[in-house]
Amino acid sequence: MTNTLFDALFARHAGNDATFLTLDDGSRLSYANFVARIAQLARVLADAGVAPGDRVVVQAPKCVDTIALYGATVQAGAVYLPLNTAYTQSELRYFIEDAAPSLVICDAQDHAKISAVCGAATKVMTLDSQNTGSLSRAANGHPSNFDTVPRGPEDLAALLYTSGTTGRSKGAMLSHKNLLSNAESLTALWRITDADRLIHALPIFHTHGLFVAINTVLLAGSEMRFMANFDVDTLIAELPKSTILMGVPTFYTRLLGDTRLTREHSANMRLFVSGSAPLLAETHIAFEDRTGHRILERYGMTETNMITSNPYKGERVAGTVGYALPGTEVRITDNGTAVDPGQIGMIEVRGDNVFQGYWKMPEKTAEELRTDGFFITGDLGVMAEDGRISIVGREKDLIISGGYNIYPKEIEDVINDIEGVVESAVFGVPHPDFGESVLAAVVLSDTSLAPDEIEELVAPHLARFKHPRRYLILDTLPRNTMGKVQKNLLRQQYQD
């Protein structure tokens, strides 16, 4: 029996001496050596008692062993669960308790706090950017081969936590088929081959940087310039030697702010992809004027991987997310009934890319996955006569800032726990660099409580990217006749 995802992405490169990664220090790692490192790490997982189907939680720096650990988890038949490196201890506690992993991998400097969260039942190992953590040291002593654990298309390969504006975070269960089918569609659509060199400056704890970028590179056998962190100077230096950049809108606004970005300097590039947040039309226009390249915008989410893409050949229309990917069906509905082209409705999607449901949440799964296989995305959109899709809003008040999903209720819960706070409403407003910025409107009973005091009390409980950029002290929150807070009015009033 085979291992669907491992065989397609990793095993095929066992004898490939071509360069897979070029690192910040100029060193290179071949595909063959990468596959060998995966096997060493898979042996560590097996020694740690990781069994097929077990969850492996990873909150670690962006380095070679972190992505090799992804491959090792798949080879061992386990389920890879990456977590944002900015999550605090209180946030991590929920994910670890809910996922019940058999192994947690963390940065060496976080070992004590992670161990306190895990307790004695879960093994904790460390991984750092210098490859000196306990996981890396253990792997160094192992042979570079491992008997791959058989796994089929429907077996879980990854568990990624997402959330809504209400309720607790949900673990989206992604199968081998989910991940592989999406990588195959994108590789073909964007014409990625072994002649390409991708600049990878994204984080690797979410769908975009991990599955869209890395899986397509592995499938095509491309080279990847693997940047530990986003840095404009490095990005500019790599453009003449590369062919693809996958980024978020912030990448492109930062590049446009640098005079070194010119048509001549980016002449070797063939594809600039943007996603994870809306790209402003003026950014599209300015980038094309400066470089001669029109950014390709696509649309996806944790539960579905990528859903649509503007065409590789053909018009890339600013403000739209293009057409459904091959093998993916998209419909616009009103209470489950398809609406006519040009009408606003709920975006629903069906295909091999759609997840298997929410971890330990059968009721929530039933709410969002229809019996005919369509997933209710929660996004509102319009489909043109030719099938091109535009997203016009979100049913829920999700905020996307710098490519990160931010859920207002989580922030409101923290603010509302502060003594002297009556209630709060968190919302997003347009930001030219990050896409959206987080604001918090707060009603107080204790009028001596200042915005900077609220900020100080909130900070320890939330990752930095979730912190409101401004606290607005209001007498009351705007409400409709049913008593519901009208965040749309707050967004309109404070959009500037």
Secondary structure per residue as TSV (DSSP state, phi and psi in degrees):
chain	resnum	aa	ss	phi	psi
A	1	M	-	360.0	149.1
A	2	T	-	-97.6	174.0
A	3	N	B	-117.3	104.8
A	4	T	H	-50.7	-55.6
A	5	L	H	-76.6	-41.5
A	6	F	H	-63.7	-44.1
A	7	D	H	-62.2	-39.2
A	8	A	H	-75.1	-37.8
A	9	L	H	-99.0	-37.5
A	10	F	T	-111.6	-53.0
A	11	A	G	-58.4	-33.6
A	12	R	G	-63.9	-14.7
A	13	H	G	-100.7	10.1
A	14	A	T	-56.9	-34.7
A	15	G	T	-107.9	16.9
A	16	N	-	-91.8	112.5
A	17	D	-	-89.4	3.1
A	18	A	S	-67.5	156.0
A	19	T	E	-69.8	128.3
A	20	F	E	-95.0	-52.5
A	21	L	E	-122.7	139.5
A	22	T	E	-115.8	126.6
A	23	L	-	-100.5	173.9
A	24	D	T	-60.6	-31.2
A	25	D	T	-85.8	5.2
A	26	G	S	90.3	-8.9
A	27	S	-	-72.2	157.8
A	28	R	E	-125.0	149.8
A	29	L	E	-127.3	126.8
A	30	S	E	-78.9	162.0
A	31	Y	H	-59.5	-43.5
A	32	A	H	-60.8	-44.0
A	33	N	H	-68.5	-31.9
A	34	F	H	-65.2	-44.6
A	35	V	H	-64.1	-37.0
A	36	A	H	-65.4	-39.1
A	37	R	H	-66.7	-37.6
A	38	I	H	-57.1	-44.5
A	39	A	H	-62.9	-40.3
A	40	Q	H	-61.8	-42.9
A	41	L	H	-69.1	-35.2
A	42	A	H	-62.1	-36.4
A	43	R	H	-64.8	-37.0
A	44	V	H	-63.7	-43.0
A	45	L	H	-59.8	-45.0
A	46	A	H	-63.0	-42.0
A	47	D	H	-63.3	-30.1
A	48	A	T	-81.4	-0.6
A	49	G	T	90.1	12.8
A	50	V	-	-72.2	120.6
A	51	A	-	-106.1	163.2
A	52	P	T	-54.3	131.9
A	53	G	T	90.0	-13.4
A	54	D	-	-68.6	150.5
A	55	R	E	-90.8	137.8
A	56	V	E	-116.3	109.8
A	57	V	E	-86.6	133.3
A	58	V	E	-130.0	115.3
A	59	Q	E	-126.5	89.0
A	60	A	-	-142.0	163.2
A	61	P	-	-65.0	162.4
A	62	K	S	-80.5	103.9
A	63	C	S	-152.9	176.3
A	64	V	H	-58.5	-47.5
A	65	D	H	-65.8	-23.1
A	66	T	H	-70.1	-43.2
A	67	I	H	-77.5	-28.1
A	68	A	H	-66.3	-32.5
A	69	L	H	-64.9	-35.8
A	70	Y	H	-58.0	-48.5
A	71	G	H	-64.0	-39.1
A	72	A	H	-65.6	-38.4
A	73	T	H	-63.7	-42.5
A	74	V	H	-64.9	-43.3
A	75	Q	H	-64.2	-32.8
A	76	A	T	-82.5	-1.5
A	77	G	T	79.4	12.6
A	78	A	-	-94.4	-173.6
A	79	V	E	-118.7	121.0
A	80	Y	E	-84.2	128.5
A	81	L	E	-130.1	92.6
A	82	P	E	-82.7	144.1
A	83	L	-	-127.0	143.9
A	84	N	-	-52.8	131.6
A	85	T	T	-70.4	-10.8
A	86	A	T	-89.3	-7.9
A	87	Y	-	-61.3	141.0
A	88	T	-	-84.8	172.8
A	89	Q	H	-61.4	-40.1
A	90	S	H	-67.6	-34.3
A	91	E	H	-69.8	-41.4
A	92	L	H	-62.7	-34.8
A	93	R	H	-55.8	-44.6
A	94	Y	H	-62.5	-48.7
A	95	F	H	-60.7	-43.8
A	96	I	H	-68.5	-41.8
A	97	E	H	-66.3	-37.6
A	98	D	H	-73.6	-43.6
A	99	A	H	-79.0	-22.9
A	100	A	-	49.2	59.1
A	101	P	-	-72.0	156.4
A	102	S	S	-89.1	-15.8
A	103	L	E	-148.9	137.3
A	104	V	E	-122.0	130.4
A	105	I	E	-110.7	127.0
A	106	C	E	-138.2	168.8
A	107	D	-	-62.2	143.0
A	108	A	G	-55.6	-36.2
A	109	Q	G	-71.0	-14.1
A	110	D	G	-102.8	7.5
A	111	H	H	-57.8	-43.7
A	112	A	H	-65.1	-46.5
A	113	K	H	-70.9	-34.5
A	114	I	H	-69.7	-40.1
A	115	S	H	-61.9	-35.9
A	116	A	H	-66.6	-34.0
A	117	V	H	-72.5	-41.1
A	118	C	H	-75.3	-36.7
A	119	G	-	77.8	-171.8
A	120	A	T	-77.9	-17.8
A	121	A	T	-76.8	-21.8
A	122	T	S	-115.3	130.7
A	123	K	E	-76.1	139.5
A	124	V	E	-122.1	130.0
A	125	M	E	-127.5	164.5
A	126	T	E	-117.9	154.6
A	127	L	-	-147.2	127.6
A	128	D	-	-130.3	170.3
A	129	S	T	-67.0	-15.9
A	130	Q	T	-94.0	4.5
A	131	N	S	58.7	37.1
A	132	T	-	-113.3	3.5
A	133	G	S	-69.2	170.1
A	134	S	H	-64.2	-32.8
A	135	L	H	-64.2	-47.9
A	136	S	H	-64.9	-41.9
A	137	R	H	-63.7	-40.2
A	138	A	H	-65.1	-39.2
A	139	A	H	-66.2	-35.0
A	140	N	H	-58.4	-27.9
A	141	G	T	-89.8	3.8
A	142	H	S	-102.8	153.5
A	143	P	-	-63.7	156.3
A	144	S	S	-94.1	43.9
A	145	N	-	-145.2	154.3
A	146	F	-	-156.4	138.3
A	147	D	-	-76.8	106.0
A	148	T	-	-58.5	134.0
A	149	V	-	-78.2	127.1
A	150	P	-	-64.5	133.5
A	151	R	B	-144.7	142.3
A	152	G	-	-100.0	177.7
A	153	P	T	-56.8	-34.3
A	154	E	T	-89.4	-7.9
A	155	D	S	-70.3	148.7
A	156	L	E	-71.2	138.5
A	157	A	E	-113.3	-29.8
A	158	A	E	-149.0	154.5
A	159	L	E	-130.9	113.0
A	160	L	E	-116.5	128.6
A	161	Y	E	-85.6	131.1
A	162	T	E	-125.0	-171.5
A	163	S	-	-162.0	169.9
A	164	G	-	-121.6	-175.0
A	165	T	S	-78.4	-11.4
A	166	T	S	-132.8	156.5
A	167	G	S	81.7	179.5
A	168	R	-	-89.4	165.7
A	169	S	-	-60.7	148.7
A	170	K	E	-119.9	137.6
A	171	G	E	-91.6	112.0
A	172	A	E	-81.6	121.6
A	173	M	E	-89.0	115.2
A	174	L	E	-111.9	126.1
A	175	S	E	-89.5	170.6
A	176	H	H	-56.3	-43.2
A	177	K	H	-65.0	-41.7
A	178	N	H	-54.8	-50.3
A	179	L	H	-72.6	-42.7
A	180	L	H	-69.3	-42.3
A	181	S	H	-61.8	-39.2
A	182	N	H	-68.9	-41.6
A	183	A	H	-62.1	-40.1
A	184	E	H	-64.5	-42.6
A	185	S	H	-63.3	-46.4
A	186	L	H	-69.4	-40.0
A	187	T	H	-60.8	-42.6
A	188	A	H	-70.5	-46.1
A	189	L	H	-64.2	-41.5
A	190	W	T	-92.5	4.6
A	191	R	T	56.3	44.4
A	192	I	-	-80.7	130.7
A	193	T	-	-135.0	179.9
A	194	D	T	-72.8	-2.8
A	195	A	T	-87.8	-7.2
A	196	D	-	-87.0	155.5
A	197	R	E	-131.3	114.1
A	198	L	E	-95.3	133.0
A	199	I	E	-87.3	117.5
A	200	H	E	-108.2	103.1
A	201	A	-	-119.8	10.9
A	202	L	S	-87.6	158.9
A	203	P	-	-65.7	161.5
A	204	I	S	-117.3	27.4
A	205	F	S	-110.2	10.0
A	206	H	S	-139.1	176.9
A	207	T	H	-55.8	-44.6
A	208	H	I	-61.7	-57.3
A	209	G	I	-73.1	-31.2
A	210	L	I	-87.7	-58.3
A	211	F	I	-88.5	-42.5
A	212	V	I	-68.6	-52.3
A	213	A	I	-73.8	-56.6
A	214	I	I	-71.5	-42.3
A	215	N	H	-64.1	-38.2
A	216	T	H	-69.8	-37.2
A	217	V	H	-62.7	-46.1
A	218	L	H	-62.5	-41.9
A	219	L	H	-64.9	-37.8
A	220	A	H	-88.1	-18.7
A	221	G	T	77.7	28.9
A	222	S	-	-78.1	170.8
A	223	E	E	-94.0	150.5
A	224	M	E	-130.9	125.4
A	225	R	E	-86.4	104.5
A	226	F	E	-95.0	102.7
A	227	M	-	-93.0	130.9
A	228	A	S	-65.5	-33.1
A	229	N	S	-145.6	157.5
A	230	F	-	-69.4	128.6
A	231	D	-	-148.2	121.5
A	232	V	H	-62.0	-42.7
A	233	D	H	-59.9	-44.3
A	234	T	H	-66.3	-42.2
A	235	L	H	-59.5	-46.1
A	236	I	H	-60.5	-42.6
A	237	A	H	-65.4	-30.6
A	238	E	H	-86.2	-17.9
A	239	L	G	-55.8	-46.2
A	240	P	G	-65.8	-18.0
A	241	K	G	-101.9	1.6
A	242	S	-	-125.1	173.2
A	243	T	S	-126.4	-22.1
A	244	I	E	-135.9	140.4
A	245	L	E	-129.7	126.8
A	246	M	E	-108.7	124.8
A	247	G	E	-148.8	-175.4
A	248	V	-	-110.8	165.5
A	249	P	H	-51.0	-34.9
A	250	T	H	-57.3	-37.6
A	251	F	H	-55.8	-45.3
A	252	Y	H	-76.4	-33.9
A	253	T	H	-68.8	-35.7
A	254	R	H	-68.6	-40.2
A	255	L	H	-63.7	-41.6
A	256	L	H	-64.9	-23.1
A	257	G	T	-79.9	-0.1
A	258	D	-	-112.2	123.4
A	259	T	T	-67.8	-14.6
A	260	R	T	-73.4	-16.6
A	261	L	-	-76.5	108.5
A	262	T	-	-134.7	170.2
A	263	R	T	-60.0	-42.1
A	264	E	T	-68.5	-40.5
A	265	H	T	-67.6	-28.6
A	266	S	T	-105.2	18.4
A	267	A	T	-63.6	-29.4
A	268	N	T	-79.1	-17.4
A	269	M	-	-72.0	145.3
A	270	R	-	-121.1	-15.3
A	271	L	E	-152.1	125.2
A	272	F	E	-115.6	119.0
A	273	V	E	-109.7	139.5
A	274	S	E	-130.8	143.8
A	275	G	-	-165.8	-171.5
A	276	S	S	76.9	-14.0
A	277	A	S	-162.1	156.2
A	278	P	-	-64.8	140.8
A	279	L	-	-102.0	124.6
A	280	L	-	-64.5	144.8
A	281	A	H	-59.2	-37.7
A	282	E	H	-66.0	-28.2
A	283	T	H	-69.2	-43.1
A	284	H	H	-51.9	-52.8
A	285	I	H	-65.5	-46.7
A	286	A	H	-63.1	-38.6
A	287	F	H	-68.3	-41.5
A	288	E	H	-66.3	-40.2
A	289	D	H	-62.2	-38.0
A	290	R	H	-78.8	-39.9
A	291	T	H	-112.8	-20.3
A	292	G	S	85.1	-1.3
A	293	H	-	-104.0	136.6
A	294	R	-	-101.3	121.9
A	295	I	-	-61.8	137.9
A	296	L	E	-95.7	115.5
A	297	E	E	-99.6	139.4
A	298	R	E	-132.2	173.3
A	299	Y	E	-137.6	133.6
A	300	G	E	-161.2	-179.1
A	301	M	E	-157.8	167.7
A	302	T	T	-56.2	-43.1
A	303	E	T	-72.5	-16.4
A	304	T	T	-127.1	-2.7
A	305	N	E	57.4	-142.6
A	306	M	E	-83.9	142.0
A	307	I	E	-110.2	-47.1
A	308	T	E	-134.6	165.9
A	309	S	E	-155.2	142.6
A	310	N	-	-64.7	155.0
A	311	P	-	-71.1	151.8
A	312	Y	S	-71.7	-49.0
A	313	K	S	-107.2	123.2
A	314	G	S	127.6	179.1
A	315	E	-	-76.2	127.2
A	316	R	-	-100.8	104.2
A	317	V	-	-91.2	122.3
A	318	A	T	-60.1	137.2
A	319	G	T	88.4	-2.3
A	320	T	-	-119.8	161.9
A	321	V	-	-112.6	13.0
A	322	G	B	83.1	-145.8
A	323	Y	E	-113.7	159.2
A	324	A	E	-58.1	139.8
A	325	L	-	-65.8	153.3
A	326	P	T	-54.0	132.4
A	327	G	T	84.9	-0.3
A	328	T	E	-117.5	132.5
A	329	E	E	-103.1	134.8
A	330	V	E	-126.1	134.6
A	331	R	E	-135.3	153.1
A	332	I	E	-108.1	126.2
A	333	T	E	-130.8	162.1
A	334	D	E	-124.2	106.0
A	335	N	T	55.1	40.3
A	336	G	T	89.4	-8.7
A	337	T	E	-101.2	128.7
A	338	A	E	-61.0	137.9
A	339	V	-	-99.8	166.3
A	340	D	-	-72.0	155.4
A	341	P	T	-53.9	139.7
A	342	G	T	92.2	-11.9
A	343	Q	-	-96.2	143.1
A	344	I	-	-77.8	137.6
A	345	G	E	-162.9	-174.3
A	346	M	E	-78.4	134.1
A	347	I	E	-81.5	124.3
A	348	E	E	-123.7	148.8
A	349	V	E	-139.5	144.6
A	350	R	E	-140.1	140.4
A	351	G	E	161.7	178.3
A	352	D	T	-64.9	-16.2
A	353	N	T	-80.8	-13.8
A	354	V	S	-78.9	131.5
A	355	F	-	-58.5	171.4
A	356	Q	-	-90.1	-8.7
A	357	G	-	134.3	-179.4
A	358	Y	B	-95.4	135.8
A	359	W	T	-56.9	119.9
A	360	K	T	56.7	27.4
A	361	M	-	-133.2	67.2
A	362	P	H	-62.3	-33.8
A	363	E	H	-68.7	-42.8
A	364	K	H	-66.3	-37.8
A	365	T	H	-60.3	-44.5
A	366	A	H	-64.6	-30.5
A	367	E	H	-70.3	-34.0
A	368	E	H	-109.0	-11.3
A	369	L	B	-113.6	113.4
A	370	R	-	-72.8	160.8
A	371	T	T	-64.9	-21.7
A	372	D	T	-88.8	6.7
A	373	G	S	96.2	-6.8
A	374	F	-	-79.4	137.5
A	375	F	E	-98.7	131.7
A	376	I	E	-86.8	109.4
A	377	T	E	-74.2	-27.4
A	378	G	E	88.6	-5.3
A	379	D	E	-97.6	143.2
A	380	L	E	-99.3	137.0
A	381	G	E	-149.7	176.9
A	382	V	E	-132.0	136.4
A	383	M	E	-110.8	127.2
A	384	A	-	-75.3	171.2
A	385	E	T	-56.9	-35.1
A	386	D	T	-86.5	2.5
A	387	G	S	96.5	-4.2
A	388	R	-	-69.2	137.0
A	389	I	E	-112.6	138.4
A	390	S	E	-123.4	137.6
A	391	I	E	-93.8	125.6
A	392	V	E	-107.5	-11.6
A	393	G	E	172.0	-179.0
A	394	R	E	-122.8	134.2
A	395	E	S	-61.1	-38.9
A	396	K	S	-101.4	169.4
A	397	D	-	-94.4	41.6
A	398	L	-	-59.1	137.4
A	399	I	E	-110.3	133.7
A	400	I	E	-118.2	113.9
A	401	S	E	-126.4	121.0
A	402	G	T	61.2	25.0
A	403	G	T	90.3	-3.8
A	404	Y	E	-100.4	138.9
A	405	N	E	-80.0	130.1
A	406	I	E	-126.2	128.6
A	407	Y	-	-109.5	113.8
A	408	P	H	-53.4	-40.4
A	409	K	H	-61.1	-35.5
A	410	E	H	-61.2	-40.4
A	411	I	H	-73.6	-40.9
A	412	E	H	-60.4	-38.5
A	413	D	H	-61.3	-38.8
A	414	V	H	-69.2	-45.3
A	415	I	H	-63.2	-43.3
A	416	N	H	-67.7	-19.1
A	417	D	T	-78.3	-10.3
A	418	I	S	-76.2	130.8
A	419	E	T	-62.1	129.9
A	420	G	T	100.6	-8.0
A	421	V	E	-96.6	127.3
A	422	V	E	-84.1	-49.4
A	423	E	E	-165.5	168.1
A	424	S	E	-148.4	160.7
A	425	A	E	-139.7	120.2
A	426	V	E	-102.7	135.5
A	427	F	E	-151.3	165.4
A	428	G	E	-108.1	146.0
A	429	V	E	-127.9	155.5
A	430	P	E	-58.7	140.6
A	431	H	E	-135.4	127.8
A	432	P	T	-64.8	-21.9
A	433	D	T	-102.1	-48.0
A	434	F	T	-94.7	-3.1
A	435	G	E	91.5	-57.2
A	436	E	E	-142.6	152.2
A	437	S	E	-120.7	148.5
A	438	V	E	-92.6	126.3
A	439	L	E	-120.6	153.2
A	440	A	E	-129.5	122.1
A	441	A	E	-94.2	128.3
A	442	V	E	-128.8	132.6
A	443	V	E	-105.1	129.9
A	444	L	E	-114.0	148.2
A	445	S	S	-95.8	-28.9
A	446	D	S	-103.0	99.0
A	447	T	T	-71.2	-6.0
A	448	S	T	-83.9	-10.0
A	449	L	-	-73.6	120.5
A	450	A	-	-95.7	155.6
A	451	P	H	-54.5	-39.4
A	452	D	H	-68.8	-27.2
A	453	E	H	-71.0	-40.1
A	454	I	H	-61.7	-44.9
A	455	E	H	-58.4	-42.6
A	456	E	H	-65.7	-37.0
A	457	L	H	-74.6	-29.8
A	458	V	H	-77.6	-37.0
A	459	A	G	-49.9	-43.9
A	460	P	G	-68.6	-15.2
A	461	H	G	-98.0	-9.2
A	462	L	S	-136.3	147.4
A	463	A	-	-58.8	149.3
A	464	R	G	-56.6	-37.0
A	465	F	G	-69.4	-12.2
A	466	K	G	-92.2	-10.3
A	467	H	S	-65.9	130.4
A	468	P	-	-57.8	139.8
A	469	R	S	-81.5	-16.9
A	470	R	E	-155.9	140.8
A	471	Y	E	-109.1	122.3
A	472	L	E	-102.5	119.2
A	473	I	E	-90.5	114.8
A	474	L	E	-118.3	156.2
A	475	D	S	-74.1	-39.9
A	476	T	S	-147.0	161.2
A	477	L	-	-96.5	142.0
A	478	P	-	-68.1	135.3
A	479	R	B	-134.8	154.7
A	480	N	-	-88.4	-175.4
A	481	T	T	-66.3	-19.4
A	482	M	T	-91.4	1.6
A	483	G	-	88.5	2.6
A	484	K	-	-80.7	135.0
A	485	V	B	-64.2	131.1
A	486	Q	-	-96.0	86.1
A	487	K	H	-66.7	-25.2
A	488	N	H	-61.1	-35.9
A	489	L	H	-70.0	-36.9
A	490	L	H	-64.5	-42.6
A	491	R	H	-62.3	-42.3
A	492	Q	H	-64.9	-42.9
A	493	Q	H	-69.3	-35.8
A	494	Y	H	-111.4	18.0
A	495	Q	-	-65.2	-19.8
A	496	D	-	-98.0	360.0
